[in-house]
Amino acid sequence: MQARAALVGNTVVATTMSNMGLEVALKRAGIHMLRSNVGDKYVLEEMLKTGATLGGEQSGHILFRDGDATTGDGLMTALRLMEIMARSGKSLASLVSE
C-alpha cells in the first residue's frame, strides 16, 4: 500500500500488544505505527479517527480501509496478498524474504 501511495499518512494501526519488532520494521520503511487497545473494533476506531487505511492485530485480523470492507476478513487479506504477488511478479517466498 505504501508503494501505491494508498497508505494514508504512512501510518498503520496496531494494538498495545503488538511486537516492538513490528514497530522497528515499519519505522525502517518510513511508516508510523499507532497503537490502539486490543480488539479489531478498537483498531478500526483508531483508523477512523486518524484516517489510517491499514490496521491489524496479532490475532490475524487485518483491516483495509481503502475499499468497502471494514472487517478483518482472512479471505480479503489473502486476496490482497495475491494482488501484491501479481503486481510485483514475485513469489510469496521472495516477498517474505525481504
C-alpha positions in Angstrom: 0.0 0.0 0.0 2.9 2.3 0.7 4.3 1.7 -2.8 1.0 2.6 -4.3 0.6 5.7 -2.1 -2.5 4.1 -0.6 -1.2 4.1 3.0 -2.7 7.4 4.2 -0.2 9.4 6.3 2.3 6.4 6.0 0.5 5.2 9.1 -0.5 1.7 10.3 -2.6 1.0 13.4 -1.7 -2.0 15.6 -2.6 -2.9 19.2 -0.8 -2.3 22.5 0.2 -6.0 22.4 1.9 -5.7 19.0 5.6 -6.7 18.9 8.1 -3.9 19.1 9.9 -5.6 16.2 6.9 -4.7 14.0 7.3 -1.1 15.0 11.0 -1.1 14.3 10.5 -2.7 10.9 7.8 -0.3 9.9 9.9 2.7 11.1 12.7 1.5 8.8 10.3 1.6 5.9 9.2 5.1 6.8 5.9 4.0 8.3 4.5 5.3 11.6 2.7 2.9 13.9 -0.1 3.9 16.1 -1.3 1.7 19.0 -4.9 1.1 20.0 -6.5 -1.1 22.7 -6.6 -4.8 21.9 -9.5 -5.8 19.6 -10.3 -5.2 16.0 -13.1 -2.8 16.9 -10.6 -0.6 18.7 -8.1 -0.9 15.8 -11.0 0.2 13.4 -11.9 3.0 15.8 -8.4 4.4 15.7 -8.2 4.0 11.9 -11.4 6.0 11.6 -10.2 8.7 14.0 -6.8 9.1 12.2 -7.8 8.3 8.6 -5.4 5.3 8.5 -6.1 2.8 5.8 -4.3 -0.2 7.2 -4.5 -1.8 10.7 -4.4 -5.1 12.4 -3.8 -7.1 15.5 -1.8 -10.2 16.3 -4.9 -12.5 16.2 -4.7 -12.2 12.5 -7.3 -9.5 11.8 -6.0 -7.2 9.2 -8.2 -4.2 8.3 -8.1 -2.4 5.0 -10.0 0.9 4.7 -9.0 1.8 1.1 -12.1 -0.2 -0.2 -15.5 -1.1 1.1 -14.7 -3.6 3.8 -14.2 -2.7 7.5 -13.8 -6.2 8.9 -10.6 -8.3 9.4 -11.6 -10.9 6.9 -9.0 -13.6 6.1 -10.2 -14.0 2.5 -9.8 -10.3 1.9 -6.2 -10.5 3.3 -5.4 -13.5 1.1 -6.7 -11.6 -2.0 -4.6 -8.6 -1.1 -1.5 -10.8 -0.7 -2.2 -12.4 -4.1 -2.7 -8.9 -5.6 0.8 -7.9 -4.3 2.3 -11.1 -5.8 0.6 -10.4 -9.2 1.7 -6.7 -9.3 5.3 -7.5 -8.3 5.7 -10.7 -10.2 7.4 -12.2 -7.1 6.6 -15.4 -5.3 5.4 -15.4 -1.7 8.8 -16.8 -0.6 10.6 -14.0 -2.3 8.3 -11.3 -0.8 8.7 -12.6 2.8 12.5 -12.9 2.5 12.7 -9.2 2.0 
